[in-house]
Amino acid sequence: MTRFAASRRAVLLGALAAPSLALAQTRRPLRVVVPFPPGGGVDSLGRLLAERLAPLLDGQPVVVENRSGGGGLIGADAVAKGPADGSIIGIIGAATLCAAPFIQPSMPFDVTKDFRAVSQISDSAVVIAVGTDVAQRHGWTDMAALLAWAKANPGGVRVANAGIGTVTHLTLSAINTAAGVEMTAVPYRGGAQQAMDVIAGTVEATADLPAALLPHIASGRMKAMGVSSGSRLAFLPDVPALAETGALASLDIRSWNSLLAPAATPEAEVQRLFAAIRRVGQDPSFGAALRPFGYDAVVSESPAAMTALIARETPVWRRLVEISGAARQQ
């Protein structure tokens, strides 16, 4: 190749790259809205996602923005009312999308009209755990034994949970109804305190998302009785699903997280974000990084598949709300 030809080729390649570079430079940073405070499991999920998305978006910066409050509603509302130009997505959970509309007297947004689904990003479930000393004292070798004791001692099993209408409270209510027992819900403001009180014997059990419990289960101070999903979780393969206990065979409660954009976001922007998110979610290293925070990495087949999941799960969560009586307690 002559020097002239090489120079001409370099100019042509630079011209082809220029529009992409210029577009990246004119884009606003992508804000990943986390509707909970820094330091929790969802925040960790958001930061791991942002870190891996940044190299895949042609130079568009990616930042995490914590917008906590209202059990996730404030952050979700910020996404619904955000700019529809591919510069904002939110990590929004199943309870916010599928349960809150049947609990809250009024919602700041319409789930079906104010969002565009991009993808699922994680899957998890509620863990039912007890203090190891309490389990040994009462002979709670498995979930069936715990339920038998609870049936013989109505109200005698106090279960720490995150409060009325949360996935942990809804799960406990579903267990009580399915098994015909009366375990007492004790609301807490934080998972760390729940775990400490279970270990100390202040309450007998906890219903919580895995992140706060995993270290105590690993250390042997707590015994995991079951997970609320219909099948076992990949990061807790030795812990039975509640559905493996006969009385709870119909239970399958998963606490998944989705990535949503404002409703008017153009299709091209949704597909651009989805392609990058799918690459992140399918990377084994991302899944491995999520497991200490109690999540399996799960991405949708398409944005339409995420929309279908929300529609399919909504009646399930509506029924959980009805069983719990959460709407009457607001």
Secondary structure, DSSP 8 states (H G I E B T S, - for coil): --HHHHHHHHHHHHHHHHHHHHHHHHS--EEEEESS-TTSHHHHHHHHHHHHHGGGTTT--EEEEE---GGGHHHHHHHHTS-SSSSEEEEEEHIIIIIGGGTSSS-SS-TTTSEEEEEEEEE-B-EEEEEHHHHHHHT--SHHHHHHHHHHSTT-SEEEES-TTSHHHHHHHHHHHHHT---EEEE-S-HHHHHHHHHHTSSSEEEE-GGGTHHHHHHTSEEEEEESSSS--TT-TTS-BGGGSGGGTT---B--EEEEEETT--HHHHHHHHHHHHHHHT-HHHHHHHGGGT-EE---SSHHHHHHHHHHHHHHHHHHHHHHTGGGG-
